[in-house]
Amino acid sequence: LYVEKRVPLAQYNCTLPETDNQGARVRKARLAKSLTIRALAEASGLTPETISYIENGKNPASLSTLRALSEALEVSICYLGCFEDLPESTLGQRIEKGRLCAGLPKEELARLIGVDPTTILRWERDGSRPSEEYLKKLKQHIKI
């Protein structure tokens, strides 16, 4: 009987098989494009050390780092960040997942739609619900 070991992605509260994480996905995408760590660093504007730490699971990638890697590797941020398995049962969860898959920090999304970042946080935690006006603005920038 094979039991799949799952490890939590602490920052995003989701679980994936031990061999399927941000680092493994970055490495897989890099190798699929036949890039060395140094070549990916040059293409993404990151340091080789940063990429090595991510691939080896020593540091999770920030959204800005995922965005740079996504562009250089021509793969989605959602894939690299392992965000596809995040829950979507509430509007707040869909807003958070949409924001992460778009590679937008709370502050940037807040600026784009004209609200305070704490408002985004309240929406994502289901502490309040966006008005129809802000829901339309959200849908212009993220997939909900």
Disulfide bonds with the S-S distance in Angstrom:
Cys78-Cys101 2.19
